Amino acid sequence: MAQAYFKDFWIVTNKGEKLYPARIKSRETGVATYRILADGSNRQEDGKEIADAVEAIRLFLAYSSLRFGNEKTKSDNRFKRGSNFVVNVDATSAFKAAHPTLRW
């Protein structure tokens, strides 16, 4: 199964890559969710699984780590707003209009 990306929101990395929030399929449940990761940990049990893309993006914008990728990346990596790896955060104008309470 191809990885699912939410393409209405993206980051641009310090390498110039445009990456999208990635839904990760759980090995235990088989359900694909967005993973908010605890600081300093890649362990699933230390983070949160979020089904709603908007909620995952809200947490990312509040400086939580979230996994991002695209069809060209070999794996999805975690990124945190404010890190040296994230140079820009953006979204479609329709997404911004639909979610005016998100803090950019």
ZAGUPA-124183 format. One record per residue: x, y, z of N, C-alpha, C in turn; residue in three letters; residue number from 1. Coordinates in nm, 2 decimals. Atoms other than C-alpha are relative to their C-alpha. Example, Ala and Ser with C-alpha at 12.3 -4.5 7.8 and 13.67 -1.06 7.14 Angstrom:
BEGIN
n_u:0.09; n_v:-0.12; n_w:0.00; ca_u:1.23; ca_v:-0.45; ca_w:0.78; c_u:0.09; c_v:0.12; c_w:0.00; aa:ALA; i:1
n_u:-0.09; n_v:-0.11; n_w:0.00; ca_u:1.37; ca_v:-0.11; ca_w:0.71; c_u:-0.08; c_v:0.11; c_w:0.08; aa:SER; i:2
% end
This chain:
BEGIN
n_u:0.08; n_v:-0.12; n_w:0.00; ca_u:0.00; ca_v:0.00; ca_w:0.00; c_u:0.09; c_v:0.12; c_w:0.00; aa:MET; i:1
n_u:-0.07; n_v:-0.13; n_w:0.01; ca_u:0.13; ca_v:0.35; ca_w:-0.09; c_u:-0.02; c_v:0.08; c_w:0.13; aa:ALA; i:2
n_u:0.01; n_v:-0.09; n_w:-0.12; ca_u:0.20; ca_v:0.59; ca_w:0.19; c_u:-0.10; c_v:0.11; c_w:-0.03; aa:GLN; i:3
n_u:0.10; n_v:-0.11; n_w:0.01; ca_u:-0.07; ca_v:0.85; ca_w:0.25; c_u:0.06; c_v:0.13; c_w:0.05; aa:ALA; i:4
n_u:-0.05; n_v:-0.13; n_w:-0.04; ca_u:0.03; ca_v:1.21; ca_w:0.26; c_u:-0.11; c_v:0.10; c_w:-0.01; aa:TYR; i:5
n_u:0.10; n_v:-0.11; n_w:0.00; ca_u:-0.18; ca_v:1.52; ca_w:0.34; c_u:0.06; c_v:0.11; c_w:-0.07; aa:PHE; i:6
n_u:-0.06; n_v:-0.10; n_w:0.09; ca_u:-0.10; ca_v:1.75; ca_w:0.06; c_u:-0.05; c_v:0.14; c_w:0.00; aa:LYS; i:7
n_u:0.04; n_v:-0.14; n_w:-0.02; ca_u:-0.28; ca_v:2.06; ca_w:0.17; c_u:0.09; c_v:0.08; c_w:0.09; aa:ASP; i:8
n_u:-0.10; n_v:-0.07; n_w:-0.10; ca_u:0.00; ca_v:2.14; ca_w:0.42; c_u:0.14; c_v:-0.06; c_w:-0.03; aa:PHE; i:9
n_u:-0.14; n_v:0.05; n_w:0.02; ca_u:0.38; ca_v:2.11; ca_w:0.38; c_u:0.10; c_v:0.08; c_w:0.07; aa:TRP; i:10
n_u:-0.12; n_v:-0.07; n_w:-0.05; ca_u:0.72; ca_v:2.20; ca_w:0.50; c_u:0.10; c_v:0.00; c_w:-0.11; aa:ILE; i:11
n_u:-0.12; n_v:0.00; n_w:0.09; ca_u:1.03; ca_v:2.29; ca_w:0.30; c_u:0.12; c_v:-0.02; c_w:0.09; aa:VAL; i:12
n_u:-0.12; n_v:0.03; n_w:-0.08; ca_u:1.35; ca_v:2.14; ca_w:0.44; c_u:0.12; c_v:0.09; c_w:-0.04; aa:THR; i:13
n_u:-0.13; n_v:-0.07; n_w:0.03; ca_u:1.70; ca_v:2.29; ca_w:0.45; c_u:0.06; c_v:-0.06; c_w:-0.12; aa:ASN; i:14
n_u:-0.05; n_v:0.06; n_w:0.13; ca_u:1.77; ca_v:2.06; ca_w:0.15; c_u:-0.09; c_v:0.04; c_w:-0.12; aa:LYS; i:15
n_u:0.09; n_v:-0.04; n_w:0.11; ca_u:1.49; ca_v:2.22; ca_w:-0.05; c_u:-0.11; c_v:-0.10; c_w:-0.03; aa:GLY; i:16
n_u:0.11; n_v:0.10; n_w:0.02; ca_u:1.25; ca_v:1.92; ca_w:-0.02; c_u:-0.13; c_v:0.05; c_w:0.05; aa:GLU; i:17
n_u:0.14; n_v:-0.03; n_w:-0.05; ca_u:0.88; ca_v:1.98; ca_w:0.00; c_u:-0.06; c_v:-0.13; c_w:0.05; aa:LYS; i:18
n_u:0.05; n_v:0.13; n_w:-0.07; ca_u:0.74; ca_v:1.72; ca_w:0.25; c_u:-0.14; c_v:0.03; c_w:0.06; aa:LEU; i:19
n_u:0.13; n_v:-0.01; n_w:-0.05; ca_u:0.39; ca_v:1.65; ca_w:0.36; c_u:-0.02; c_v:-0.09; c_w:0.13; aa:TYR; i:20
n_u:0.02; n_v:0.08; n_w:-0.12; ca_u:0.25; ca_v:1.51; ca_w:0.69; c_u:-0.04; c_v:-0.15; c_w:-0.05; aa:PRO; i:21
n_u:0.01; n_v:0.14; n_w:0.04; ca_u:0.26; ca_v:1.13; ca_w:0.66; c_u:-0.09; c_v:-0.08; c_w:0.10; aa:ALA; i:22
n_u:0.07; n_v:0.09; n_w:-0.08; ca_u:0.01; ca_v:0.88; ca_w:0.79; c_u:0.08; c_v:-0.13; c_w:0.01; aa:ARG; i:23
n_u:-0.08; n_v:0.12; n_w:-0.02; ca_u:0.19; ca_v:0.58; ca_w:0.94; c_u:-0.09; c_v:-0.11; c_w:0.05; aa:ILE; i:24
n_u:0.08; n_v:0.11; n_w:-0.04; ca_u:0.03; ca_v:0.24; ca_w:0.96; c_u:0.06; c_v:-0.07; c_w:0.12; aa:LYS; i:25
n_u:-0.04; n_v:0.07; n_w:-0.12; ca_u:0.04; ca_v:0.08; ca_w:1.30; c_u:0.02; c_v:-0.15; c_w:-0.03; aa:SER; i:26
n_u:-0.02; n_v:0.14; n_w:0.02; ca_u:0.19; ca_v:-0.27; ca_w:1.30; c_u:-0.10; c_v:-0.08; c_w:0.09; aa:ARG; i:27
n_u:0.09; n_v:0.07; n_w:-0.10; ca_u:-0.04; ca_v:-0.36; ca_w:1.60; c_u:-0.14; c_v:0.00; c_w:-0.04; aa:GLU; i:28
n_u:0.14; n_v:-0.01; n_w:0.03; ca_u:-0.37; ca_v:-0.23; ca_w:1.48; c_u:-0.03; c_v:0.01; c_w:-0.15; aa:THR; i:29
n_u:0.03; n_v:-0.01; n_w:0.15; ca_u:-0.33; ca_v:-0.18; ca_w:1.10; c_u:-0.06; c_v:0.13; c_w:-0.04; aa:GLY; i:30
n_u:0.06; n_v:-0.13; n_w:0.03; ca_u:-0.47; ca_v:0.17; ca_w:1.13; c_u:0.11; c_v:0.10; c_w:-0.03; aa:VAL; i:31
n_u:-0.09; n_v:-0.11; n_w:0.04; ca_u:-0.29; ca_v:0.46; ca_w:0.96; c_u:-0.04; c_v:0.13; c_w:0.07; aa:ALA; i:32
n_u:0.02; n_v:-0.12; n_w:-0.07; ca_u:-0.26; ca_v:0.77; ca_w:1.17; c_u:0.12; c_v:0.09; c_w:-0.01; aa:THR; i:33
n_u:-0.11; n_v:-0.09; n_w:-0.01; ca_u:-0.04; ca_v:1.08; ca_w:1.21; c_u:0.06; c_v:-0.02; c_w:0.13; aa:TYR; i:34
n_u:-0.07; n_v:0.03; n_w:-0.13; ca_u:0.22; ca_v:1.03; ca_w:1.48; c_u:0.07; c_v:0.13; c_w:0.05; aa:ARG; i:35
n_u:-0.07; n_v:-0.11; n_w:-0.08; ca_u:0.31; ca_v:1.31; ca_w:1.72; c_u:0.10; c_v:-0.07; c_w:0.09; aa:ILE; i:36
n_u:-0.10; n_v:0.07; n_w:-0.07; ca_u:0.64; ca_v:1.21; ca_w:1.87; c_u:0.05; c_v:0.08; c_w:0.12; aa:LEU; i:37
n_u:-0.05; n_v:-0.07; n_w:-0.12; ca_u:0.77; ca_v:1.29; ca_w:2.22; c_u:0.14; c_v:0.05; c_w:-0.03; aa:ALA; i:38
n_u:-0.14; n_v:-0.05; n_w:0.01; ca_u:1.09; ca_v:1.50; ca_w:2.24; c_u:0.10; c_v:-0.11; c_w:0.04; aa:ASP; i:39
n_u:-0.11; n_v:0.09; n_w:-0.02; ca_u:1.39; ca_v:1.28; ca_w:2.21; c_u:-0.03; c_v:-0.15; c_w:-0.01; aa:GLY; i:40
n_u:0.04; n_v:0.14; n_w:0.01; ca_u:1.20; ca_v:0.96; ca_w:2.14; c_u:-0.06; c_v:-0.03; c_w:-0.13; aa:SER; i:41
n_u:0.07; n_v:0.05; n_w:0.12; ca_u:1.10; ca_v:0.77; ca_w:1.83; c_u:-0.09; c_v:-0.12; c_w:0.04; aa:ASN; i:42
n_u:0.08; n_v:0.11; n_w:-0.05; ca_u:0.91; ca_v:0.51; ca_w:2.04; c_u:-0.15; c_v:0.04; c_w:-0.01; aa:ARG; i:43
n_u:0.15; n_v:-0.02; n_w:0.02; ca_u:0.54; ca_v:0.49; ca_w:1.94; c_u:-0.07; c_v:0.02; c_w:0.13; aa:GLN; i:44
n_u:0.07; n_v:-0.01; n_w:-0.13; ca_u:0.43; ca_v:0.45; ca_w:2.30; c_u:0.03; c_v:0.13; c_w:0.07; aa:GLU; i:45
n_u:-0.03; n_v:-0.13; n_w:-0.06; ca_u:0.60; ca_v:0.78; ca_w:2.39; c_u:-0.07; c_v:0.12; c_w:-0.07; aa:ASP; i:46
n_u:0.07; n_v:-0.10; n_w:0.08; ca_u:0.39; ca_v:0.97; ca_w:2.14; c_u:-0.15; c_v:-0.01; c_w:0.00; aa:GLY; i:47
n_u:0.15; n_v:0.01; n_w:0.02; ca_u:0.03; ca_v:1.01; ca_w:2.02; c_u:-0.03; c_v:-0.03; c_w:-0.14; aa:LYS; i:48
n_u:0.05; n_v:0.03; n_w:0.13; ca_u:-0.15; ca_v:0.87; ca_w:1.73; c_u:-0.13; c_v:0.09; c_w:-0.02; aa:GLU; i:49
n_u:0.10; n_v:-0.09; n_w:0.03; ca_u:-0.38; ca_v:1.13; ca_w:1.57; c_u:-0.07; c_v:-0.04; c_w:-0.13; aa:ILE; i:50
n_u:0.07; n_v:0.03; n_w:0.12; ca_u:-0.65; ca_v:1.04; ca_w:1.31; c_u:-0.02; c_v:0.12; c_w:-0.09; aa:ALA; i:51
n_u:0.04; n_v:-0.13; n_w:0.07; ca_u:-0.73; ca_v:1.40; ca_w:1.21; c_u:0.12; c_v:0.08; c_w:-0.04; aa:ASP; i:52
n_u:-0.12; n_v:-0.07; n_w:0.05; ca_u:-0.48; ca_v:1.57; ca_w:0.99; c_u:0.01; c_v:0.15; c_w:0.05; aa:ALA; i:53
n_u:0.00; n_v:-0.14; n_w:-0.05; ca_u:-0.58; ca_v:1.92; ca_w:1.11; c_u:0.05; c_v:0.01; c_w:0.14; aa:VAL; i:54
n_u:-0.04; n_v:0.00; n_w:-0.13; ca_u:-0.53; ca_v:1.83; ca_w:1.47; c_u:0.15; c_v:-0.03; c_w:0.01; aa:GLU; i:55
n_u:-0.15; n_v:0.03; n_w:0.00; ca_u:-0.18; ca_v:1.68; ca_w:1.39; c_u:0.07; c_v:0.12; c_w:-0.05; aa:ALA; i:56
n_u:-0.07; n_v:-0.12; n_w:0.05; ca_u:-0.09; ca_v:2.00; ca_w:1.20; c_u:0.00; c_v:0.11; c_w:0.11; aa:ILE; i:57
n_u:0.00; n_v:-0.09; n_w:-0.11; ca_u:-0.21; ca_v:2.21; ca_w:1.49; c_u:0.10; c_v:-0.02; c_w:0.11; aa:ARG; i:58
n_u:-0.11; n_v:0.04; n_w:-0.10; ca_u:0.02; ca_v:2.02; ca_w:1.73; c_u:0.14; c_v:0.03; c_w:-0.06; aa:LEU; i:59
n_u:-0.13; n_v:-0.03; n_w:0.06; ca_u:0.31; ca_v:2.05; ca_w:1.48; c_u:0.02; c_v:0.15; c_w:0.00; aa:PHE; i:60
n_u:-0.01; n_v:-0.15; n_w:-0.01; ca_u:0.25; ca_v:2.43; ca_w:1.46; c_u:0.03; c_v:0.05; c_w:0.14; aa:LEU; i:61
n_u:-0.03; n_v:-0.03; n_w:-0.14; ca_u:0.27; ca_v:2.43; ca_w:1.84; c_u:0.13; c_v:-0.06; c_w:0.04; aa:ALA; i:62
n_u:-0.14; n_v:0.05; n_w:-0.02; ca_u:0.62; ca_v:2.28; ca_w:1.81; c_u:0.01; c_v:-0.15; c_w:0.05; aa:TYR; i:63
n_u:-0.02; n_v:0.14; n_w:-0.02; ca_u:0.55; ca_v:1.91; ca_w:1.84; c_u:0.06; c_v:-0.06; c_w:-0.12; aa:SER; i:64
n_u:-0.06; n_v:0.07; n_w:0.11; ca_u:0.74; ca_v:1.66; ca_w:1.62; c_u:-0.11; c_v:-0.08; c_w:-0.07; aa:SER; i:65
n_u:0.09; n_v:0.08; n_w:0.08; ca_u:0.55; ca_v:1.50; ca_w:1.33; c_u:0.08; c_v:-0.06; c_w:-0.12; aa:LEU; i:66
n_u:-0.06; n_v:0.07; n_w:0.12; ca_u:0.65; ca_v:1.26; ca_w:1.05; c_u:-0.04; c_v:0.06; c_w:-0.13; aa:ARG; i:67
n_u:0.02; n_v:-0.06; n_w:0.13; ca_u:0.68; ca_v:1.41; ca_w:0.70; c_u:0.07; c_v:-0.09; c_w:-0.10; aa:PHE; i:68
n_u:-0.07; n_v:0.07; n_w:0.11; ca_u:0.77; ca_v:1.26; ca_w:0.36; c_u:-0.07; c_v:0.04; c_w:-0.13; aa:GLY; i:69
n_u:0.07; n_v:-0.02; n_w:0.13; ca_u:0.67; ca_v:1.25; ca_w:-0.01; c_u:0.03; c_v:-0.13; c_w:-0.08; aa:ASN; i:70
n_u:-0.01; n_v:0.13; n_w:0.08; ca_u:0.66; ca_v:0.99; ca_w:-0.29; c_u:0.15; c_v:-0.03; c_w:-0.03; aa:GLU; i:71
n_u:-0.14; n_v:0.02; n_w:0.04; ca_u:1.03; ca_v:1.04; ca_w:-0.36; c_u:0.09; c_v:-0.04; c_w:0.12; aa:LYS; i:72
n_u:-0.08; n_v:0.04; n_w:-0.12; ca_u:1.16; ca_v:0.99; ca_w:0.00; c_u:0.00; c_v:-0.15; c_w:0.03; aa:THR; i:73
n_u:0.00; n_v:0.15; n_w:-0.03; ca_u:1.27; ca_v:0.64; ca_w:0.11; c_u:-0.07; c_v:-0.03; c_w:0.12; aa:LYS; i:74
n_u:0.07; n_v:0.02; n_w:-0.12; ca_u:1.13; ca_v:0.69; ca_w:0.45; c_u:-0.05; c_v:0.13; c_w:0.05; aa:SER; i:75
n_u:0.05; n_v:-0.12; n_w:-0.06; ca_u:0.93; ca_v:0.94; ca_w:0.65; c_u:0.08; c_v:0.03; c_w:0.12; aa:ASP; i:76
n_u:-0.08; n_v:-0.04; n_w:-0.11; ca_u:1.12; ca_v:1.14; ca_w:0.90; c_u:-0.07; c_v:0.10; c_w:0.09; aa:ASN; i:77
n_u:0.06; n_v:-0.09; n_w:-0.09; ca_u:1.03; ca_v:1.34; ca_w:1.20; c_u:0.06; c_v:0.14; c_w:-0.01; aa:ARG; i:78
n_u:-0.05; n_v:-0.14; n_w:0.00; ca_u:1.05; ca_v:1.72; ca_w:1.19; c_u:-0.08; c_v:0.08; c_w:0.10; aa:PHE; i:79
n_u:0.06; n_v:-0.09; n_w:-0.10; ca_u:0.98; ca_v:1.99; ca_w:1.44; c_u:0.01; c_v:0.14; c_w:-0.05; aa:LYS; i:80
n_u:0.00; n_v:-0.15; n_w:0.03; ca_u:0.88; ca_v:2.35; ca_w:1.37; c_u:0.11; c_v:0.07; c_w:0.08; aa:ARG; i:81
n_u:-0.10; n_v:-0.07; n_w:-0.08; ca_u:1.16; ca_v:2.58; ca_w:1.47; c_u:0.14; c_v:-0.06; c_w:0.00; aa:GLY; i:82
n_u:-0.13; n_v:0.07; n_w:0.01; ca_u:1.44; ca_v:2.33; ca_w:1.40; c_u:0.07; c_v:0.06; c_w:-0.12; aa:SER; i:83
n_u:-0.08; n_v:-0.05; n_w:0.11; ca_u:1.72; ca_v:2.41; ca_w:1.16; c_u:-0.03; c_v:-0.07; c_w:-0.13; aa:ASN; i:84
n_u:0.04; n_v:0.08; n_w:0.12; ca_u:1.58; ca_v:2.14; ca_w:0.92; c_u:-0.12; c_v:0.06; c_w:-0.07; aa:PHE; i:85
n_u:0.12; n_v:-0.06; n_w:0.06; ca_u:1.25; ca_v:2.33; ca_w:0.86; c_u:0.02; c_v:0.14; c_w:-0.03; aa:VAL; i:86
n_u:-0.03; n_v:-0.14; n_w:0.04; ca_u:1.30; ca_v:2.65; ca_w:0.66; c_u:-0.13; c_v:0.07; c_w:-0.03; aa:VAL; i:87
n_u:0.13; n_v:-0.06; n_w:0.04; ca_u:0.93; ca_v:2.71; ca_w:0.56; c_u:-0.11; c_v:-0.10; c_w:0.03; aa:ASN; i:88
n_u:0.13; n_v:0.07; n_w:-0.02; ca_u:0.58; ca_v:2.60; ca_w:0.65; c_u:-0.11; c_v:0.07; c_w:-0.08; aa:VAL; i:89
n_u:0.10; n_v:-0.07; n_w:0.08; ca_u:0.29; ca_v:2.66; ca_w:0.42; c_u:-0.11; c_v:-0.10; c_w:-0.02; aa:ASP; i:90
n_u:0.12; n_v:0.08; n_w:0.03; ca_u:-0.05; ca_v:2.53; ca_w:0.31; c_u:-0.07; c_v:0.07; c_w:-0.12; aa:ALA; i:91
n_u:0.08; n_v:-0.06; n_w:0.11; ca_u:-0.30; ca_v:2.58; ca_w:0.03; c_u:-0.08; c_v:0.11; c_w:0.05; aa:THR; i:92
n_u:0.09; n_v:-0.11; n_w:-0.04; ca_u:-0.51; ca_v:2.89; ca_w:0.04; c_u:-0.13; c_v:-0.05; c_w:0.05; aa:SER; i:93
n_u:0.13; n_v:0.06; n_w:-0.04; ca_u:-0.82; ca_v:2.68; ca_w:0.07; c_u:0.01; c_v:-0.06; c_w:0.15; aa:ALA; i:94
n_u:-0.02; n_v:0.05; n_w:-0.13; ca_u:-0.67; ca_v:2.50; ca_w:0.38; c_u:0.01; c_v:0.11; c_w:0.10; aa:PHE; i:95
n_u:-0.01; n_v:-0.12; n_w:-0.09; ca_u:-0.58; ca_v:2.83; ca_w:0.54; c_u:-0.13; c_v:0.06; c_w:0.03; aa:LYS; i:96
n_u:0.14; n_v:-0.06; n_w:-0.02; ca_u:-0.93; ca_v:2.97; ca_w:0.48; c_u:-0.09; c_v:-0.09; c_w:0.08; aa:ALA; i:97
n_u:0.09; n_v:0.09; n_w:-0.07; ca_u:-1.10; ca_v:2.66; ca_w:0.62; c_u:0.04; c_v:-0.01; c_w:0.14; aa:ALA; i:98
n_u:-0.05; n_v:0.01; n_w:-0.14; ca_u:-0.88; ca_v:2.67; ca_w:0.94; c_u:0.06; c_v:0.12; c_w:0.04; aa:HIS; i:99
n_u:-0.06; n_v:-0.13; n_w:-0.04; ca_u:-0.84; ca_v:3.03; ca_w:1.04; c_u:0.06; c_v:0.01; c_w:0.14; aa:PRO; i:100
n_u:-0.05; n_v:0.00; n_w:-0.14; ca_u:-0.77; ca_v:2.94; ca_w:1.40; c_u:0.14; c_v:-0.06; c_w:0.01; aa:THR; i:101
n_u:-0.14; n_v:0.05; n_w:-0.01; ca_u:-0.44; ca_v:2.77; ca_w:1.32; c_u:0.10; c_v:0.12; c_w:0.01; aa:LEU; i:102
n_u:-0.09; n_v:-0.11; n_w:-0.02; ca_u:-0.15; ca_v:2.98; ca_w:1.44; c_u:0.13; c_v:-0.02; c_w:-0.08; aa:ARG; i:103
n_u:-0.11; n_v:0.01; n_w:0.09; ca_u:0.11; ca_v:3.03; ca_w:1.17; c_u:0.12; c_v:0.08; c_w:0.06; aa:TRP; i:104
% end
